Structures are given as structure tokens and as C-alpha cells.
Amino acid sequence: MRIAIVGPTYPYKGGGAQHTTELAHRLRALGHDVVIESWRAQYPSFLYPGQQTIDSPEGTPFPNTRRVLDWRRPDGWVRCGRRLRSADLVVLTVLSPVQVPAYLGILYGIGRKVPVLALCHNVLPHERKPYDTPLMKALLRRVDRVLVHSEEQAALAGGLAPAPVAVAGLPPHLPARQAGEAGTGIRNRLLFFGIVRPYKGLDLLLRALPDGVALTVAGEFWGGLEETRRLIGELGIGDRVELRPGYVAAADVPGLFAAADALVLPYRSATASQNVWLGHEHGVPVIATRVGALADNVTDGVDGLLVPPGSAEALREAIVRFYEPGEPERLRSGVKAVDADPFWAAYIERLLA
């Protein structure tokens, strides 16, 4: 099949770009003729305040990639659609409703001759704007099929448009593993990793942090550092919390995980996340809330601990339980490296069905 994937790839960073790239590689390995139609400029900076691109790839870049799409050039959207009229399948990677105007332009250029799949990482954002739902309705009503990563997201998509919706669990698409050894010994230090946004619950973790336990927070702060610093000051835990704001380069990731006893994911809500797998890939247990796919990837009491979402008290109790004598070592011994191949085989089968 001739398959075109429209979405971010290197030099864009993050899980969406990694997923697009890995999907293209795996489809090509199956014998398909694959092209990625990617972005020269994906979002205006005021809509994405963090760092958008990186200098070094987080994996192997996909060779057959065009980087010409520009949020400022609607004429380019239509031209892209016209180029894709010879494809057997077009996959629109949907990360945000902000992409919808460009995707509508691409669909206009394609016409109705090519099957189009909307691959929705999130049907609607965790933190929504008034325009999100109308934009997603407009997109999903114009595609042939929708692929989402959970039953909850399927119900959300089904409520917006009549297109058939398929569910496939999000497969591992982790950055290339850098050299480094897993940590040994107990450091009384936890790790919060990734972009800091309200739904990810860092404030709950700060309130839950028991005496004698330190925390490293590594990642971009979506709305700035002021509120987090203020809360740390109010709680009097500044001597135990290390803030490492900004994008974490792949070469620095192993050291962060080696210095931590566990990765903590105190999310208030989630659809699918790679962070459980990222923690396990680096040999550390994960303390996570029972939301989205997080609970599917943590075996409670074996390779991590699960707690109800939204409760600093429950999270504190879990951390205290984690540090009972022998528990960190026992949970670390239960962590297994990720075998991505079965996940991807099932995912691609659903995508091409």
C-alpha cells in the first residue's frame, strides 16, 4: 500500500513525533510505501509555549519525509492534499484541535477519492478551550475512520461524528535508549518527569511528599515556574525539591532515572502515556494513579503501586508504603524491560483493518 502519514517528526520532539516516526518505520518494514508529510512550522509559539524542536533526534529519523507544511500557509495545506491523491491511505495524526484547520485544507485538496484515517492521540484536550469541540467535530465528520487509544476516547469520538471508531492500545515508542546503568541502592529520591501541566498533578505530589523524601522535577513547565515555586515555599520543602525546568535531552534521561527510586505519575486524568514504559525501560518502579492507560501498564505491588487520582493523602500513603523496609528493592526486581513488537503488531493490524 501507498500510505501517507501527516504529522510531526524530527526535528519536532516528544511522544507524538516519536509515535509518527516509529509508525512509519514499522509500516515500511512490512513492505508498504510510506511517506511522512511533516511540518516546517506546526504551531504559533503562543499556542505552544514550550520548546518545539530539537537539534538531535530522539530515534532514527524516517528517510522519506517532506517538511513543508506551515500553519501560516493554507495554500500549502491544499497542495499537500493534492499530492496525496495517489495514496491508498492517508493517516492524519491528531494531537490538538489546533491542527484541524490545516487538516481540513488537506482534506479539501485530497477530495473524496482516498480513504482517510484520523489517528487521535487525544480526541479533545485535557484542558479545553471553547473552540476545541467544534473543530474536532468538523474534522471527524470528514474522515472515513477514526483510531483512538482507549474505550473512553472511542466514546468521546463517537459522540462527535458518525465515522467508524476503532480502538488500539498505544504501543511503546520510546526515545532511543542511551548508555547507562540502572541505579542501585536507596536514595530517598523520587522523579516527576515530562511536561508539567495542571492535569498531571505535580501539585498533588508536592503536597504528598513525606518527610525525608526528596523529589526531582524534570521537564518543561507549561505555564511557567511561579506557581510551583510558590507552592514549594508554602509547604517548606524547598530543600528537598530540585526543579530542572526545560526540555530533557535524551542523553540526560538515564542519569535522571538512575538517581531515582521510583517514577511518580500523579495524573488527575490521562488517555495513554508512555511514561510507565519509560520508567520500566530504565529499571525503576512506577507509582501512578488509576487513570487512563496508566493502570494498564503498572502491576500493582509487582512493578509499582497504584493509587486513586486526585488525592494527596492517598499518594502520600503510597509513597510511605513504597519506602517500607525492602519494598523499593522488591518492586525494582519486578520491573521488566518493554517488548514493543507485540504491541505494534496489534496496533498496525487495527490501523489497517
N, C-alpha and C positions, 0 to 999 in steps of 0.2 A: 504493500500500500504506500501511496504518497501521503505523508502526514505532515501537516504544518502545525507547530505549537507556537502560539502567540503569548509571550510572557517574558519576565525578566530572567536574565542570565548574567554571567560575569561580563562587565565589571560590577554589576549590581550584587549586593551582598544579602545574606540572610536565608531563612528557610525557603521562601518562595523561589528565589533564584536557584538554590541548590536542588529543589524538587524539579523545577523545569529542566535543569541540566541533566540530572540523573534519569529522568523520564526519557529524554531524547536519546541518551546513550543506550538505555535498555531497549527501546523500540528499534534503534538501529542494529543492535546486536541480534535481534530477532529477524533481521532481513528487510526491514521497512526502509523506505527512502524518506528521511526526516530532515526538516529544516526548522530552525527556531527563528521566528520573526521577533526581534527584541527591540529594546529602546535605546535611543540616543539621549532622550530626556523623558523620564517617566512621569514625574510629578513636579509641580511647582514646589519650591522649598517651604512655603508657608503651610502646605498641606502635609509635608513630611519633614518635621524639624530635625530629624537625626541625619547621620551620615548615610548617603545613599549608595555610594560606590566605594570600591577598594582597589588597591594597587596590585595585590597578589591574589590569585584565585584561591577559593576555598576547596576546590576539587579540580578535576580535569575539564577544561573548557570544551564545549562542543564545537567541532570544527565548522559545520555547515550552519553558520549563524549570520543573519543580517541584523545590523544595529542601526536602523534608520527611522524608527517610529519616534515621534516627538509630540508631546502634549500640546505644543503651540501650533502644530501644522495639520489641520483637518484634511487638507488636500493629500497629505501623505497617508492618512488613515485609509482613504478611499483607494489610493494607488496600491496599498498593501493588499486590500481585499481583492482587487483585480488580479494581482499576481497569484493569489491563492485559488483562482477559479479552476486550475488544473489539478488541485489536490483531491484525494479521495476522502480525507477527513481533516477538518480544522479544529484544533483544541484551543479554546480561549481560557487562559489561566486567570481566574478572577481572585484577586487579593483584596480589592477595595472597590466600592462603588465609584470612586473617583476615576477608575479606568473605563467606566461604561460609555461615556461619550466617544472615546476613541474606538471602542469595540463596536458601537453602533455604526460608526463610519466604515469600519472594516466590513461589517455585515452588508452595508449598502453596496460596497464595492464587489463583494462576492456574489450578490444576488441570491437566488434560491436553488442554485444548481449543486451545491456542495454540502454534505452533512456537517453540521457544526455542533460541537460539544462544549458546554460551559463547565469547566473544571473549577468548582468553587471551594477554595480553602476556607472561606467564611462566606455564607450567604449574606449575612449582614454583620457589620462590625460589632464588637463588644460594647463600644462606646459610640452611640449612634447620633447622627445628625438628621434633621428633618428631610433632607433630600435623599437619604440612603435607600429607603424603601421604594419610592417612585423610580429611581434609577435602576434598581435591581429588577423590578417588575418589567421595565421597558426592555432590559436585556434578555431576561429569561423567557419572555413571550416571543422572542425572535430566534431562539435556538431550537435545535432538534432534540437534544438530550441534555441532561444535567448530571454531573457526577459530584457527589459530596462525600464527606468523610465520617459521617455519623448519622444514626437514625433521627436524632434531634434536628440536624441540619436538613435532612430529607423532608421532614415535616414542614420546616420553615420554607424551603424552596417550593414544596407542593402548594403552599398557601399563597404563593406569589404568582404562579404561572402554571399552565396546563402541561408543559413539556414533561415527558417521562423522566423520572429521577432514579438514578442508581446510587447505591451506597458501597463504598470500598474503603476499608481502613487505610489511613495514611501510612505509607511504608517508610522505613528509615531512609533518610537522605542526609547523612551526617557529613560535616566537613572532613576532608582527608585527615586521617589520624597522624599527628606529629609524633616524633620520637619522644619518649618519656616514660617513666615508670610510675605505677600507681603508688600512692603514699602508703606508708606503714606507720604503725603506732597511732596513738590517740592525741589529737591536737586541740581538742575542745574548740574547734572552729567549724562553722557551717558555711555554706556557699549559697548565695542567691545569684543566678546567672541569667543574663538576657536583657532585652529592652524592658525598662521599668515603666509600667503603665498602671493606672488605678486598679484594673481588673485582676492584675497579677498578685495583689495582696501583700506587697512589701511592708506596708504599714502594720498589717496584722503580725507579720513575723517580727518586726521590731518590738511590738508590744508583748510578744510571746517569749522573747529571748530570756532564758533563765540566767540567774547569776552564775558567773564562772564560765559562760559560753560566749565565744566571740563569733563575729559574722563578717564575711566579705561580701560586698555587693558589687558585682562587676557587670557593666552594661551601660547602654545609653539611657539617659533619663528623658522620657518623652516630654515632660512639662517643666524641665529644669530641676535643680537640686534644692531650691529654697525650702519647699515644704518638708522634704525628707530630713534635711538638716535641722529644721525647727523641731520636728518630732523627736529626733535623736537627742536634741538638747533638753526637751521637756522630760524625756524618760531618763536622762542622766546616764546614757550608755555610750557616750562619745569615745570613751577609752577602749570600748570593745567592738566598735563597728568601723570597719575600713571601707570607705567608698572609693571605687575605681571607675569613675564615670567615663563613658566613651566606648566606642567600638573595640571589642577584644579581638585582636589578630589571632589567626589560627595557631601561630607559633606559641602564643601565650596561654592557650587554653589548657594544655596538660599540666602546667605548673599550678594553675588555679585549682584544678581538681585534686592534684596530688597533695595540696596543702589543706584539704577539707576532709572532715569525717563523713559528711553527707551533703547532698544537694537538697535544698528545700524549695518546693513549688507550692506556695500558699494561695493558689489562684482562687478567686471568687467564682470565676466561670472560665470555661475552656471548651474548644471544639476538639482539635487534635494538636498535639505538641510533640516535638522531637526531643524535648529536654530530658524526659525519663531515659530514653535510649542514650542520649549524650552522657548522662551521668553513669549509666551502666557500662557504656563503652570505655569510660575512664576508670572503671572499677570501684565506684562509690555507690553506696545505698542512696535511696531517694525517699524523702519524707514529703508526701503530696496530699492534696485534698481530693476528695471523691467527686471530681467534676470532669465532664467530657471523657476523653480517652486516657487521661492520666491514670485513672483507677484500673484501666485495662492492662496497663503495662507495668504496674507495680504489684507484686505478690505480697500482700500484707503479712508482715512477720517473717518473710523469707529474704527478700532483697530490698526491703524498705518498710515504711509504715504509712498507713492511710488514715486521714482524719476528715471530719465533716468540714465543709467550706464555711468561711465567714466567721470563725470563732477563734480568737486569740487564745482563749483559755484551753480549748481542745488542742490547739497547736503546741502550746507550752507543755501540756501533759505528755504529748507525743515526744517532744524533744527530751523531756526529763526521762521518759521511758527508754528512749534511744540510748541515753548515757548511763543506764544501769550497768553494773559490772559485767563485762563480757559481751554485752549487746552489740556495740559497734563492730567488734571483730566477727561475731556470729553473722550479722547482717551483711557485712562485707564479703564473707565467704560464700554467701548465697547469690552474689551478683554474677551474672553470666554475660559474656560478650554477645552482641547482636548478630544474628544471621539474617541478613536482609533479603536474600534470594527468594524464600517462600512468600514473604510479604509482597515483593514486587511482582512475582508471577501471578498471584491472585489479583493484584491491583490492575495489571495490564489486561488480564482476561476480562475484568469488568469494564474497563475503559473501551475496549474494542468490541464488546458484545453488541 
